[in-house]
Amino acid sequence: MAKFFGNLHLVLIAGLVLAIIVMVAFAASAPVDANALFRWLHVFFGILWIGLLYYLNFVQVPTMPSIPAEQKGAITGHIAPKVFFFFRWGALLTLLTGLGISIIDGYGHAALTFTGDGNVNLIGVGMWMAIIMAFNVWFIIWPAQKKILGIVEATAEEKAKAAPRALFASRTNLLLSIPMIYCMVSANLG
């Protein structure tokens, strides 16, 4: 058992197999179609993305100043690059699966242009917040973090300028995530 649970990839594969078994077992009452698959993946990637956003804002960033300088390298050199890998891909895949759902269900254009009914417009607000947040991840936070973490060459001055920019974008995402989650769970579409 220790070998099984010590292997992340094996646990993920087993979780996927178990999910497929559940899908097959309950297919009569919960049909497995493109919509169901996109919703499932959207929730999975959303938990990954927002979970890491909250980890970064509630745990890593506030704790870093109290970590002794000689220990910071373990976080910046090993943990943070892995966190940002899953963070940015979770953001992109959450956004793409969410847009996929809106296309499959036929409300995407109306939601993004606020030309639908109340629930469609509510999900549209959430979609725009998610688009802004994903933009922040890929075009502000990640480029700044590459400098801060030493993944790309940067002077000390460039790193110092990148830190507040990354923090501002990350805290903007934290702020937007709260109403975005409300929009997503309250629209009741589908």
CNS distance restraints for C-alpha pairs under 8 A (distance, minus, plus):
assign (resid   1 and name CA) (resid   5 and name CA) 6.22 0.50 0.50
assign (resid   2 and name CA) (resid   6 and name CA) 5.76 0.50 0.50
assign (resid   3 and name CA) (resid   7 and name CA) 6.45 0.50 0.50
assign (resid   4 and name CA) (resid  10 and name CA) 6.60 0.50 0.50
assign (resid   4 and name CA) (resid  11 and name CA) 6.84 0.50 0.50
assign (resid   5 and name CA) (resid  10 and name CA) 7.75 0.50 0.50
assign (resid   5 and name CA) (resid  11 and name CA) 6.31 0.50 0.50
assign (resid   7 and name CA) (resid  11 and name CA) 6.37 0.50 0.50
assign (resid   8 and name CA) (resid  12 and name CA) 6.18 0.50 0.50
assign (resid   9 and name CA) (resid  13 and name CA) 6.17 0.50 0.50
assign (resid  10 and name CA) (resid  14 and name CA) 6.10 0.50 0.50
assign (resid  11 and name CA) (resid  15 and name CA) 6.06 0.50 0.50
assign (resid  12 and name CA) (resid  16 and name CA) 6.19 0.50 0.50
assign (resid  13 and name CA) (resid  17 and name CA) 6.17 0.50 0.50
assign (resid  14 and name CA) (resid  18 and name CA) 6.07 0.50 0.50
assign (resid  15 and name CA) (resid  19 and name CA) 6.09 0.50 0.50
assign (resid  16 and name CA) (resid  20 and name CA) 6.26 0.50 0.50
assign (resid  17 and name CA) (resid  21 and name CA) 6.27 0.50 0.50
assign (resid  18 and name CA) (resid  22 and name CA) 6.26 0.50 0.50
assign (resid  19 and name CA) (resid  23 and name CA) 6.11 0.50 0.50
assign (resid  20 and name CA) (resid  24 and name CA) 6.13 0.50 0.50
assign (resid  21 and name CA) (resid  25 and name CA) 6.03 0.50 0.50
assign (resid  22 and name CA) (resid  26 and name CA) 6.11 0.50 0.50
assign (resid  23 and name CA) (resid  27 and name CA) 5.63 0.50 0.50
assign (resid  23 and name CA) (resid  30 and name CA) 7.61 0.50 0.50
assign (resid  23 and name CA) (resid  31 and name CA) 7.86 0.50 0.50
assign (resid  23 and name CA) (resid  32 and name CA) 6.69 0.50 0.50
assign (resid  26 and name CA) (resid  30 and name CA) 5.77 0.50 0.50
assign (resid  26 and name CA) (resid  31 and name CA) 7.49 0.50 0.50
assign (resid  27 and name CA) (resid  31 and name CA) 4.54 0.50 0.50
assign (resid  27 and name CA) (resid  32 and name CA) 6.12 0.50 0.50
assign (resid  31 and name CA) (resid  36 and name CA) 7.52 0.50 0.50
assign (resid  32 and name CA) (resid  36 and name CA) 5.66 0.50 0.50
assign (resid  32 and name CA) (resid  37 and name CA) 6.74 0.50 0.50
assign (resid  33 and name CA) (resid  37 and name CA) 6.23 0.50 0.50
assign (resid  34 and name CA) (resid  38 and name CA) 6.02 0.50 0.50
assign (resid  34 and name CA) (resid 104 and name CA) 7.73 0.50 0.50
assign (resid  35 and name CA) (resid  39 and name CA) 6.10 0.50 0.50
assign (resid  35 and name CA) (resid 101 and name CA) 6.08 0.50 0.50
assign (resid  35 and name CA) (resid 104 and name CA) 6.49 0.50 0.50
assign (resid  35 and name CA) (resid 105 and name CA) 7.51 0.50 0.50
assign (resid  36 and name CA) (resid  40 and name CA) 6.11 0.50 0.50
assign (resid  37 and name CA) (resid  41 and name CA) 6.13 0.50 0.50
assign (resid  38 and name CA) (resid  42 and name CA) 5.82 0.50 0.50
assign (resid  38 and name CA) (resid  97 and name CA) 5.57 0.50 0.50
assign (resid  38 and name CA) (resid  98 and name CA) 7.43 0.50 0.50
assign (resid  38 and name CA) (resid 100 and name CA) 6.83 0.50 0.50
assign (resid  38 and name CA) (resid 101 and name CA) 6.07 0.50 0.50
assign (resid  39 and name CA) (resid  43 and name CA) 6.18 0.50 0.50
assign (resid  39 and name CA) (resid  97 and name CA) 7.27 0.50 0.50
assign (resid  39 and name CA) (resid  98 and name CA) 7.49 0.50 0.50
assign (resid  39 and name CA) (resid 101 and name CA) 6.72 0.50 0.50
assign (resid  40 and name CA) (resid  44 and name CA) 6.25 0.50 0.50
assign (resid  41 and name CA) (resid  45 and name CA) 5.98 0.50 0.50
assign (resid  41 and name CA) (resid  94 and name CA) 7.68 0.50 0.50
assign (resid  41 and name CA) (resid  97 and name CA) 6.76 0.50 0.50
assign (resid  42 and name CA) (resid  46 and name CA) 5.80 0.50 0.50
assign (resid  42 and name CA) (resid  93 and name CA) 7.40 0.50 0.50
assign (resid  42 and name CA) (resid  94 and name CA) 5.15 0.50 0.50
assign (resid  42 and name CA) (resid  95 and name CA) 7.82 0.50 0.50
assign (resid  42 and name CA) (resid  97 and name CA) 5.17 0.50 0.50
assign (resid  42 and name CA) (resid  98 and name CA) 5.92 0.50 0.50
assign (resid  43 and name CA) (resid  47 and name CA) 6.04 0.50 0.50
assign (resid  43 and name CA) (resid  94 and name CA) 7.54 0.50 0.50
assign (resid  44 and name CA) (resid  48 and name CA) 6.36 0.50 0.50
assign (resid  45 and name CA) (resid  49 and name CA) 6.06 0.50 0.50
assign (resid  45 and name CA) (resid  90 and name CA) 5.03 0.50 0.50
assign (resid  45 and name CA) (resid  91 and name CA) 7.25 0.50 0.50
assign (resid  45 and name CA) (resid  93 and name CA) 6.17 0.50 0.50
assign (resid  45 and name CA) (resid  94 and name CA) 5.03 0.50 0.50
assign (resid  46 and name CA) (resid  50 and name CA) 5.90 0.50 0.50
assign (resid  46 and name CA) (resid  51 and name CA) 7.87 0.50 0.50
assign (resid  46 and name CA) (resid  90 and name CA) 6.62 0.50 0.50
assign (resid  46 and name CA) (resid  91 and name CA) 7.14 0.50 0.50
assign (resid  46 and name CA) (resid  94 and name CA) 5.18 0.50 0.50
assign (resid  47 and name CA) (resid  51 and name CA) 5.39 0.50 0.50
assign (resid  48 and name CA) (resid  52 and name CA) 6.17 0.50 0.50
assign (resid  48 and name CA) (resid  86 and name CA) 7.36 0.50 0.50
assign (resid  48 and name CA) (resid  87 and name CA) 7.06 0.50 0.50
assign (resid  48 and name CA) (resid  90 and name CA) 5.76 0.50 0.50
assign (resid  49 and name CA) (resid  53 and name CA) 6.22 0.50 0.50
assign (resid  49 and name CA) (resid  86 and name CA) 7.34 0.50 0.50
assign (resid  49 and name CA) (resid  87 and name CA) 5.18 0.50 0.50
assign (resid  49 and name CA) (resid  88 and name CA) 7.38 0.50 0.50
assign (resid  49 and name CA) (resid  89 and name CA) 7.89 0.50 0.50
assign (resid  49 and name CA) (resid  90 and name CA) 4.63 0.50 0.50
assign (resid  49 and name CA) (resid  91 and name CA) 5.32 0.50 0.50
assign (resid  49 and name CA) (resid  94 and name CA) 7.49 0.50 0.50
assign (resid  50 and name CA) (resid  54 and name CA) 6.08 0.50 0.50
assign (resid  50 and name CA) (resid 177 and name CA) 7.57 0.50 0.50
assign (resid  51 and name CA) (resid  55 and name CA) 6.12 0.50 0.50
assign (resid  52 and name CA) (resid  56 and name CA) 6.00 0.50 0.50
assign (resid  52 and name CA) (resid  83 and name CA) 7.04 0.50 0.50
assign (resid  52 and name CA) (resid  87 and name CA) 5.98 0.50 0.50
assign (resid  53 and name CA) (resid  57 and name CA) 6.22 0.50 0.50
assign (resid  53 and name CA) (resid  87 and name CA) 7.25 0.50 0.50
assign (resid  53 and name CA) (resid 170 and name CA) 7.47 0.50 0.50
assign (resid  53 and name CA) (resid 173 and name CA) 7.82 0.50 0.50
assign (resid  53 and name CA) (resid 174 and name CA) 6.96 0.50 0.50
assign (resid  54 and name CA) (resid  58 and name CA) 5.56 0.50 0.50
assign (resid  54 and name CA) (resid  59 and name CA) 7.63 0.50 0.50
assign (resid  54 and name CA) (resid 174 and name CA) 7.23 0.50 0.50
assign (resid  55 and name CA) (resid  59 and name CA) 5.22 0.50 0.50
assign (resid  55 and name CA) (resid  60 and name CA) 6.40 0.50 0.50
assign (resid  56 and name CA) (resid  60 and name CA) 4.82 0.50 0.50
assign (resid  56 and name CA) (resid  61 and name CA) 5.72 0.50 0.50
assign (resid  57 and name CA) (resid  61 and name CA) 5.67 0.50 0.50
assign (resid  57 and name CA) (resid  62 and name CA) 6.98 0.50 0.50
assign (resid  57 and name CA) (resid 170 and name CA) 7.47 0.50 0.50
assign (resid  57 and name CA) (resid 171 and name CA) 7.27 0.50 0.50
assign (resid  57 and name CA) (resid 174 and name CA) 7.55 0.50 0.50
assign (resid  58 and name CA) (resid  62 and name CA) 6.57 0.50 0.50
assign (resid  59 and name CA) (resid  63 and name CA) 5.96 0.50 0.50
assign (resid  60 and name CA) (resid  64 and name CA) 6.03 0.50 0.50
assign (resid  61 and name CA) (resid  65 and name CA) 7.89 0.50 0.50
assign (resid  63 and name CA) (resid  67 and name CA) 6.71 0.50 0.50
assign (resid  64 and name CA) (resid  72 and name CA) 7.40 0.50 0.50
assign (resid  67 and name CA) (resid  71 and name CA) 6.53 0.50 0.50
assign (resid  67 and name CA) (resid  72 and name CA) 6.30 0.50 0.50
assign (resid  68 and name CA) (resid  72 and name CA) 6.53 0.50 0.50
assign (resid  69 and name CA) (resid  73 and name CA) 7.70 0.50 0.50
assign (resid  71 and name CA) (resid  75 and name CA) 7.54 0.50 0.50
assign (resid  72 and name CA) (resid  76 and name CA) 6.16 0.50 0.50
assign (resid  73 and name CA) (resid  77 and name CA) 5.21 0.50 0.50
assign (resid  73 and name CA) (resid  78 and name CA) 7.57 0.50 0.50
assign (resid  74 and name CA) (resid  78 and name CA) 5.52 0.50 0.50
assign (resid  74 and name CA) (resid  79 and name CA) 6.77 0.50 0.50
assign (resid  75 and name CA) (resid  79 and name CA) 4.73 0.50 0.50
assign (resid  75 and name CA) (resid  80 and name CA) 5.65 0.50 0.50
assign (resid  76 and name CA) (resid  80 and name CA) 5.22 0.50 0.50
assign (resid  76 and name CA) (resid  81 and name CA) 6.99 0.50 0.50
assign (resid  76 and name CA) (resid 149 and name CA) 5.64 0.50 0.50
assign (resid  77 and name CA) (resid  81 and name CA) 6.79 0.50 0.50
assign (resid  77 and name CA) (resid 149 and name CA) 6.83 0.50 0.50
assign (resid  78 and name CA) (resid  82 and name CA) 6.82 0.50 0.50
assign (resid  79 and name CA) (resid  83 and name CA) 6.19 0.50 0.50
assign (resid  80 and name CA) (resid  84 and name CA) 6.05 0.50 0.50
assign (resid  80 and name CA) (resid 149 and name CA) 7.83 0.50 0.50
assign (resid  81 and name CA) (resid  85 and name CA) 6.19 0.50 0.50
assign (resid  81 and name CA) (resid 149 and name CA) 7.50 0.50 0.50
assign (resid  82 and name CA) (resid  86 and name CA) 6.51 0.50 0.50
assign (resid  83 and name CA) (resid  87 and name CA) 5.87 0.50 0.50
assign (resid  84 and name CA) (resid  88 and name CA) 5.90 0.50 0.50
assign (resid  84 and name CA) (resid 142 and name CA) 7.30 0.50 0.50
assign (resid  85 and name CA) (resid  89 and name CA) 6.32 0.50 0.50
assign (resid  86 and name CA) (resid  90 and name CA) 5.64 0.50 0.50
assign (resid  87 and name CA) (resid  91 and name CA) 6.20 0.50 0.50
assign (resid  88 and name CA) (resid  92 and name CA) 6.36 0.50 0.50
assign (resid  88 and name CA) (resid 134 and name CA) 7.80 0.50 0.50
assign (resid  88 and name CA) (resid 137 and name CA) 6.06 0.50 0.50
assign (resid  88 and name CA) (resid 138 and name CA) 6.43 0.50 0.50
assign (resid  88 and name CA) (resid 142 and name CA) 7.49 0.50 0.50
assign (resid  89 and name CA) (resid  93 and name CA) 6.01 0.50 0.50
assign (resid  90 and name CA) (resid  94 and name CA) 5.87 0.50 0.50
assign (resid  91 and name CA) (resid  95 and name CA) 6.19 0.50 0.50
assign (resid  91 and name CA) (resid 134 and name CA) 5.50 0.50 0.50
assign (resid  91 and name CA) (resid 137 and name CA) 7.29 0.50 0.50
assign (resid  92 and name CA) (resid  96 and name CA) 6.15 0.50 0.50
assign (resid  92 and name CA) (resid 134 and name CA) 6.41 0.50 0.50
assign (resid  93 and name CA) (resid  97 and name CA) 5.95 0.50 0.50
assign (resid  94 and name CA) (resid  98 and name CA) 6.02 0.50 0.50
assign (resid  95 and name CA) (resid  99 and name CA) 6.16 0.50 0.50
assign (resid  95 and name CA) (resid 130 and name CA) 6.71 0.50 0.50
assign (resid  95 and name CA) (resid 131 and name CA) 6.90 0.50 0.50
assign (resid  95 and name CA) (resid 134 and name CA) 7.22 0.50 0.50
assign (resid  96 and name CA) (resid 100 and name CA) 6.02 0.50 0.50
assign (resid  97 and name CA) (resid 101 and name CA) 6.20 0.50 0.50
assign (resid  98 and name CA) (resid 102 and name CA) 6.42 0.50 0.50
assign (resid  98 and name CA) (resid 127 and name CA) 7.84 0.50 0.50
assign (resid  99 and name CA) (resid 103 and name CA) 6.24 0.50 0.50
assign (resid  99 and name CA) (resid 108 and name CA) 6.85 0.50 0.50
assign (resid 100 and name CA) (resid 104 and name CA) 6.09 0.50 0.50
assign (resid 101 and name CA) (resid 105 and name CA) 5.97 0.50 0.50
assign (resid 102 and name CA) (resid 106 and name CA) 5.87 0.50 0.50
assign (resid 102 and name CA) (resid 107 and name CA) 5.29 0.50 0.50
assign (resid 102 and name CA) (resid 108 and name CA) 4.34 0.50 0.50
assign (resid 103 and name CA) (resid 107 and name CA) 6.35 0.50 0.50
assign (resid 103 and name CA) (resid 108 and name CA) 5.18 0.50 0.50
assign (resid 103 and name CA) (resid 109 and name CA) 7.97 0.50 0.50
assign (resid 105 and name CA) (resid 190 and name CA) 6.71 0.50 0.50
assign (resid 107 and name CA) (resid 111 and name CA) 5.90 0.50 0.50
assign (resid 107 and name CA) (resid 116 and name CA) 7.72 0.50 0.50
assign (resid 107 and name CA) (resid 120 and name CA) 6.82 0.50 0.50
assign (resid 108 and name CA) (resid 112 and name CA) 6.15 0.50 0.50
assign (resid 108 and name CA) (resid 124 and name CA) 7.98 0.50 0.50
assign (resid 109 and name CA) (resid 113 and name CA) 6.07 0.50 0.50
assign (resid 110 and name CA) (resid 114 and name CA) 5.58 0.50 0.50
assign (resid 110 and name CA) (resid 115 and name CA) 4.78 0.50 0.50
assign (resid 110 and name CA) (resid 116 and name CA) 5.00 0.50 0.50
assign (resid 110 and name CA) (resid 120 and name CA) 6.93 0.50 0.50
assign (resid 110 and name CA) (resid 121 and name CA) 7.44 0.50 0.50
assign (resid 110 and name CA) (resid 124 and name CA) 7.81 0.50 0.50
assign (resid 111 and name CA) (resid 115 and name CA) 6.63 0.50 0.50
assign (resid 111 and name CA) (resid 116 and name CA) 6.22 0.50 0.50
assign (resid 111 and name CA) (resid 120 and name CA) 5.14 0.50 0.50
assign (resid 111 and name CA) (resid 121 and name CA) 5.14 0.50 0.50
assign (resid 111 and name CA) (resid 122 and name CA) 7.66 0.50 0.50
assign (resid 111 and name CA) (resid 123 and name CA) 6.32 0.50 0.50
assign (resid 111 and name CA) (resid 124 and name CA) 4.06 0.50 0.50
assign (resid 111 and name CA) (resid 125 and name CA) 7.69 0.50 0.50
assign (resid 111 and name CA) (resid 127 and name CA) 7.81 0.50 0.50
assign (resid 112 and name CA) (resid 121 and name CA) 7.72 0.50 0.50
assign (resid 112 and name CA) (resid 124 and name CA) 5.03 0.50 0.50
assign (resid 112 and name CA) (resid 125 and name CA) 7.73 0.50 0.50
assign (resid 112 and name CA) (resid 127 and name CA) 7.12 0.50 0.50
assign (resid 112 and name CA) (resid 128 and name CA) 7.06 0.50 0.50
assign (resid 113 and name CA) (resid 124 and name CA) 7.47 0.50 0.50
assign (resid 114 and name CA) (resid 120 and name CA) 7.41 0.50 0.50
assign (resid 114 and name CA) (resid 121 and name CA) 4.93 0.50 0.50
assign (resid 114 and name CA) (resid 124 and name CA) 6.38 0.50 0.50
assign (resid 115 and name CA) (resid 121 and name CA) 6.97 0.50 0.50
assign (resid 116 and name CA) (resid 120 and name CA) 5.24 0.50 0.50
assign (resid 116 and name CA) (resid 121 and name CA) 5.73 0.50 0.50
assign (resid 117 and name CA) (resid 121 and name CA) 6.05 0.50 0.50
assign (resid 118 and name CA) (resid 122 and name CA) 6.00 0.50 0.50
assign (resid 119 and name CA) (resid 123 and name CA) 6.22 0.50 0.50
assign (resid 119 and name CA) (resid 186 and name CA) 7.94 0.50 0.50
assign (resid 119 and name CA) (resid 187 and name CA) 4.72 0.50 0.50
assign (resid 119 and name CA) (resid 188 and name CA) 7.04 0.50 0.50
assign (resid 119 and name CA) (resid 189 and name CA) 7.06 0.50 0.50
assign (resid 120 and name CA) (resid 124 and name CA) 6.11 0.50 0.50
assign (resid 120 and name CA) (resid 187 and name CA) 6.94 0.50 0.50
assign (resid 120 and name CA) (resid 189 and name CA) 7.44 0.50 0.50
assign (resid 121 and name CA) (resid 125 and name CA) 6.32 0.50 0.50
assign (resid 122 and name CA) (resid 126 and name CA) 6.57 0.50 0.50
assign (resid 122 and name CA) (resid 183 and name CA) 5.70 0.50 0.50
assign (resid 122 and name CA) (resid 187 and name CA) 5.98 0.50 0.50
assign (resid 123 and name CA) (resid 127 and name CA) 6.04 0.50 0.50
assign (resid 123 and name CA) (resid 183 and name CA) 5.51 0.50 0.50
assign (resid 123 and name CA) (resid 184 and name CA) 5.94 0.50 0.50
assign (resid 123 and name CA) (resid 187 and name CA) 5.70 0.50 0.50
assign (resid 124 and name CA) (resid 128 and name CA) 6.16 0.50 0.50
assign (resid 125 and name CA) (resid 129 and name CA) 6.27 0.50 0.50
assign (resid 125 and name CA) (resid 180 and name CA) 7.44 0.50 0.50
assign (resid 125 and name CA) (resid 183 and name CA) 6.92 0.50 0.50
assign (resid 126 and name CA) (resid 130 and name CA) 6.17 0.50 0.50
assign (resid 126 and name CA) (resid 179 and name CA) 7.43 0.50 0.50
assign (resid 126 and name CA) (resid 180 and name CA) 4.56 0.50 0.50
assign (resid 126 and name CA) (resid 181 and name CA) 7.27 0.50 0.50
assign (resid 126 and name CA) (resid 182 and name CA) 7.95 0.50 0.50
assign (resid 126 and name CA) (resid 183 and name CA) 5.09 0.50 0.50
assign (resid 126 and name CA) (resid 184 and name CA) 6.08 0.50 0.50
assign (resid 127 and name CA) (resid 131 and name CA) 6.15 0.50 0.50
assign (resid 127 and name CA) (resid 180 and name CA) 7.67 0.50 0.50
assign (resid 128 and name CA) (resid 132 and name CA) 6.21 0.50 0.50
assign (resid 129 and name CA) (resid 133 and name CA) 6.11 0.50 0.50
assign (resid 129 and name CA) (resid 176 and name CA) 6.25 0.50 0.50
assign (resid 129 and name CA) (resid 177 and name CA) 7.62 0.50 0.50
assign (resid 129 and name CA) (resid 180 and name CA) 6.10 0.50 0.50
assign (resid 130 and name CA) (resid 134 and name CA) 6.00 0.50 0.50
assign (resid 130 and name CA) (resid 177 and name CA) 7.81 0.50 0.50
assign (resid 130 and name CA) (resid 180 and name CA) 7.00 0.50 0.50
assign (resid 131 and name CA) (resid 135 and name CA) 6.08 0.50 0.50
assign (resid 132 and name CA) (resid 136 and name CA) 6.20 0.50 0.50
assign (resid 133 and name CA) (resid 137 and name CA) 6.30 0.50 0.50
assign (resid 133 and name CA) (resid 172 and name CA) 7.81 0.50 0.50
assign (resid 133 and name CA) (resid 173 and name CA) 5.32 0.50 0.50
assign (resid 133 and name CA) (resid 176 and name CA) 7.44 0.50 0.50
assign (resid 134 and name CA) (resid 138 and name CA) 6.26 0.50 0.50
assign (resid 135 and name CA) (resid 139 and name CA) 5.68 0.50 0.50
assign (resid 135 and name CA) (resid 140 and name CA) 7.43 0.50 0.50
assign (resid 136 and name CA) (resid 140 and name CA) 4.98 0.50 0.50
assign (resid 136 and name CA) (resid 141 and name CA) 5.95 0.50 0.50
assign (resid 136 and name CA) (resid 169 and name CA) 5.86 0.50 0.50
assign (resid 136 and name CA) (resid 170 and name CA) 7.52 0.50 0.50
assign (resid 136 and name CA) (resid 173 and name CA) 7.49 0.50 0.50
assign (resid 137 and name CA) (resid 141 and name CA) 4.88 0.50 0.50
assign (resid 137 and name CA) (resid 142 and name CA) 5.81 0.50 0.50
assign (resid 137 and name CA) (resid 169 and name CA) 7.68 0.50 0.50
assign (resid 137 and name CA) (resid 170 and name CA) 7.67 0.50 0.50
assign (resid 138 and name CA) (resid 142 and name CA) 5.44 0.50 0.50
assign (resid 138 and name CA) (resid 143 and name CA) 7.25 0.50 0.50
assign (resid 139 and name CA) (resid 143 and name CA) 6.22 0.50 0.50
assign (resid 140 and name CA) (resid 144 and name CA) 6.15 0.50 0.50
assign (resid 140 and name CA) (resid 165 and name CA) 7.17 0.50 0.50
assign (resid 140 and name CA) (resid 166 and name CA) 6.31 0.50 0.50
assign (resid 140 and name CA) (resid 169 and name CA) 6.68 0.50 0.50
assign (resid 141 and name CA) (resid 145 and name CA) 5.97 0.50 0.50
assign (resid 141 and name CA) (resid 165 and name CA) 7.39 0.50 0.50
assign (resid 141 and name CA) (resid 166 and name CA) 4.59 0.50 0.50
assign (resid 141 and name CA) (resid 167 and name CA) 7.71 0.50 0.50
assign (resid 141 and name CA) (resid 169 and name CA) 6.30 0.50 0.50
assign (resid 141 and name CA) (resid 170 and name CA) 6.78 0.50 0.50
assign (resid 142 and name CA) (resid 146 and name CA) 6.08 0.50 0.50
assign (resid 142 and name CA) (resid 166 and name CA) 7.79 0.50 0.50
assign (resid 143 and name CA) (resid 147 and name CA) 6.77 0.50 0.50
assign (resid 144 and name CA) (resid 148 and name CA) 6.28 0.50 0.50
assign (resid 144 and name CA) (resid 159 and name CA) 7.63 0.50 0.50
assign (resid 144 and name CA) (resid 162 and name CA) 4.83 0.50 0.50
assign (resid 144 and name CA) (resid 163 and name CA) 6.75 0.50 0.50
assign (resid 144 and name CA) (resid 165 and name CA) 7.12 0.50 0.50
assign (resid 144 and name CA) (resid 166 and name CA) 5.76 0.50 0.50
assign (resid 145 and name CA) (resid 149 and name CA) 5.75 0.50 0.50
assign (resid 145 and name CA) (resid 162 and name CA) 7.32 0.50 0.50
assign (resid 145 and name CA) (resid 163 and name CA) 7.59 0.50 0.50
assign (resid 145 and name CA) (resid 166 and name CA) 6.91 0.50 0.50
assign (resid 146 and name CA) (resid 150 and name CA) 6.00 0.50 0.50
assign (resid 146 and name CA) (resid 151 and name CA) 4.82 0.50 0.50
assign (resid 146 and name CA) (resid 152 and name CA) 5.61 0.50 0.50
assign (resid 147 and name CA) (resid 151 and name CA) 6.15 0.50 0.50
assign (resid 147 and name CA) (resid 152 and name CA) 5.42 0.50 0.50
assign (resid 147 and name CA) (resid 153 and name CA) 6.54 0.50 0.50
assign (resid 147 and name CA) (resid 154 and name CA) 5.53 0.50 0.50
assign (resid 147 and name CA) (resid 158 and name CA) 7.37 0.50 0.50
assign (resid 147 and name CA) (resid 159 and name CA) 5.67 0.50 0.50
assign (resid 147 and name CA) (resid 162 and name CA) 7.06 0.50 0.50
assign (resid 148 and name CA) (resid 154 and name CA) 7.90 0.50 0.50
assign (resid 148 and name CA) (resid 159 and name CA) 5.09 0.50 0.50
assign (resid 148 and name CA) (resid 160 and name CA) 7.86 0.50 0.50
assign (resid 148 and name CA) (resid 162 and name CA) 6.80 0.50 0.50
assign (resid 148 and name CA) (resid 163 and name CA) 6.79 0.50 0.50
assign (resid 150 and name CA) (resid 154 and name CA) 7.09 0.50 0.50
assign (resid 154 and name CA) (resid 158 and name CA) 5.69 0.50 0.50
assign (resid 154 and name CA) (resid 159 and name CA) 6.24 0.50 0.50
assign (resid 155 and name CA) (resid 159 and name CA) 6.24 0.50 0.50
assign (resid 156 and name CA) (resid 160 and name CA) 6.10 0.50 0.50
assign (resid 157 and name CA) (resid 161 and name CA) 6.25 0.50 0.50
assign (resid 158 and name CA) (resid 162 and name CA) 6.10 0.50 0.50
assign (resid 159 and name CA) (resid 163 and name CA) 6.33 0.50 0.50
assign (resid 160 and name CA) (resid 164 and name CA) 7.56 0.50 0.50
assign (resid 161 and name CA) (resid 165 and name CA) 6.87 0.50 0.50
assign (resid 162 and name CA) (resid 166 and name CA) 6.10 0.50 0.50
assign (resid 163 and name CA) (resid 167 and name CA) 6.16 0.50 0.50
assign (resid 164 and name CA) (resid 168 and name CA) 5.94 0.50 0.50
assign (resid 165 and name CA) (resid 169 and name CA) 6.29 0.50 0.50
assign (resid 166 and name CA) (resid 170 and name CA) 5.99 0.50 0.50
assign (resid 167 and name CA) (resid 171 and name CA) 5.97 0.50 0.50
assign (resid 168 and name CA) (resid 172 and name CA) 6.02 0.50 0.50
assign (resid 169 and name CA) (resid 173 and name CA) 6.21 0.50 0.50
assign (resid 170 and name CA) (resid 174 and name CA) 6.27 0.50 0.50
assign (resid 171 and name CA) (resid 175 and name CA) 6.09 0.50 0.50
assign (resid 172 and name CA) (resid 176 and name CA) 6.13 0.50 0.50
assign (resid 173 and name CA) (resid 177 and name CA) 5.83 0.50 0.50
assign (resid 174 and name CA) (resid 178 and name CA) 6.93 0.50 0.50
assign (resid 175 and name CA) (resid 179 and name CA) 7.78 0.50 0.50
assign (resid 176 and name CA) (resid 180 and name CA) 5.97 0.50 0.50
assign (resid 177 and name CA) (resid 181 and name CA) 5.95 0.50 0.50
assign (resid 178 and name CA) (resid 182 and name CA) 6.63 0.50 0.50
assign (resid 179 and name CA) (resid 183 and name CA) 6.23 0.50 0.50
assign (resid 180 and name CA) (resid 184 and name CA) 6.22 0.50 0.50
assign (resid 181 and name CA) (resid 185 and name CA) 6.19 0.50 0.50
assign (resid 182 and name CA) (resid 186 and name CA) 5.82 0.50 0.50
assign (resid 183 and name CA) (resid 187 and name CA) 5.94 0.50 0.50
assign (resid 184 and name CA) (resid 188 and name CA) 7.92 0.50 0.50
